[in-house]
Amino acid sequence: MRKGVVAVLVLGLLVALSVSAFAGEGFGRNAQEGSMGLGQGVTRPYIAEALDMDEEALRDARREGKSMIGVAESRGVSADELVDSVVDFRREQMALMVEEGRVTAEHAEQCEEIMETRIRENLERVPEPRGGQMEQRQMMQGKR
């Protein structure tokens, strides 16, 4: 009985983490390099193309401290237009993953419930300065 409860809890945690990661593409270690983090291998090229710019120019703008929405607005694309476009793109990807059997329809539905909010938050996020928060904290404490 106890093993069953533990197994259910672990499975629930894994599902929750994977839903969160796919729906919003959480902020990862590449943030200081101008990306948004996990899952950007597909979405960043899409955003660059949607904004009619190459990926390197998009990366440079992020390194300068602009959010993805800031970059979009500087190119005449509103925040809502960018968010809607990325959400539609991610939904298409999710549908393809369901079709290929990589995720269940139920899992896709869970992702879509939080997708727009998470994507908007990530597109609004400004990248951290190089070195990240940990290095800055260490410098402030005189450890570097």
C-alpha positions in Angstrom: 0.0 0.0 0.0 2.7 2.5 1.0 4.7 1.8 -2.2 1.6 2.5 -4.2 1.1 5.9 -2.5 4.7 6.8 -3.1 4.5 5.7 -6.8 1.4 7.8 -7.3 3.0 10.9 -5.7 6.2 10.5 -7.8 4.1 10.1 -11.0 2.0 13.1 -10.1 5.1 15.2 -9.5 6.6 14.2 -12.8 3.4 15.0 -14.7 3.2 18.4 -12.9 6.8 19.3 -13.8 6.5 18.2 -17.4 3.3 20.2 -17.9 4.9 23.3 -16.4 8.0 22.9 -18.4 6.3 22.4 -21.8 3.5 24.9 -21.3 5.7 27.8 -20.4 9.3 26.8 -21.3 10.7 27.8 -18.0 13.6 30.2 -17.5 16.8 28.2 -17.7 20.6 28.6 -17.4 20.9 30.1 -20.9 19.1 33.2 -19.8 22.3 35.1 -19.5 23.1 34.3 -23.1 19.9 36.0 -24.2 17.6 33.1 -24.5 14.5 32.3 -22.4 15.7 28.9 -21.2 14.4 25.4 -21.7 12.7 24.5 -24.9 13.9 27.5 -26.9 15.5 25.3 -29.6 12.3 25.5 -31.6 10.5 28.6 -30.3 13.4 31.1 -30.6 13.8 30.5 -34.4 10.0 30.8 -34.7 10.0 34.2 -32.9 13.0 35.5 -34.9 11.2 34.6 -38.1 8.0 36.1 -36.9 9.8 39.4 -36.1 11.6 39.2 -39.5 15.1 39.1 -38.0 17.8 36.5 -37.7 18.4 34.5 -34.5 21.8 36.2 -33.8 20.1 39.7 -33.9 17.4 38.4 -31.5 20.1 37.0 -29.2 22.0 40.3 -29.3 18.8 42.2 -28.3 18.3 39.9 -25.4 21.9 40.4 -24.3 21.2 44.1 -24.3 18.6 43.5 -21.7 15.4 43.5 -23.7 12.5 41.1 -23.1 11.1 39.2 -26.1 8.1 41.5 -26.0 10.5 44.5 -25.9 12.2 43.3 -29.0 8.8 42.7 -30.7 7.5 46.2 -29.8 10.7 47.7 -31.2 9.8 46.0 -34.4 6.2 47.1 -34.5 4.6 44.0 -33.1 2.4 44.3 -30.0 2.8 42.2 -26.9 -0.6 40.6 -27.5 0.3 39.8 -31.2 3.5 38.1 -30.1 1.9 36.1 -27.3 -1.0 35.0 -29.5 1.4 33.9 -32.2 3.7 31.9 -29.9 0.7 30.3 -28.1 -0.7 29.2 -31.5 2.7 27.9 -32.5 3.1 25.9 -29.3 -0.4 24.5 -29.6 0.4 23.3 -33.1 3.5 21.6 -31.7 1.5 20.1 -28.9 -1.0 18.7 -31.4 1.8 17.2 -33.4 3.2 15.6 -30.2 -0.2 14.0 -29.5 -0.5 12.8 -33.0 3.0 11.2 -32.8 2.1 9.6 -29.5 4.7 11.5 -27.5 2.2 12.9 -25.1 -1.4 12.0 -24.3 -4.4 14.2 -25.2 -5.0 14.7 -21.5 -1.4 15.9 -20.9 -1.8 18.3 -23.9 -5.0 19.7 -22.4 -3.3 20.2 -19.0 -0.5 22.1 -20.7 -2.9 24.3 -22.7 -4.7 25.3 -19.5 -1.6 27.3 -18.3 0.2 27.8 -21.6 -0.8 31.4 -22.4 0.0 32.7 -18.9 3.4 31.0 -18.8 4.3 32.1 -22.3 3.3 35.7 -21.6 5.4 35.7 -18.4 8.4 34.3 -20.2 8.1 36.7 -23.1 8.0 39.6 -20.7 11.0 38.4 -18.7 14.2 40.4 -19.1 17.4 38.3 -19.1 19.7 38.4 -16.1 23.0 40.1 -16.5 25.9 37.8 -17.3 27.0 35.8 -14.3 23.4 35.4 -12.9 22.1 36.0 -9.4 24.4 33.5 -7.7 27.6 35.2 -9.0 26.2 38.7 -8.1 25.4 37.5 -4.6 28.8 36.1 -4.1 30.4 39.4 -5.3 28.2 41.3 -2.9 29.4 39.0 -0.1 33.0 39.5 -1.0 33.4 35.8 -2.1 34.7 36.7 -5.5 
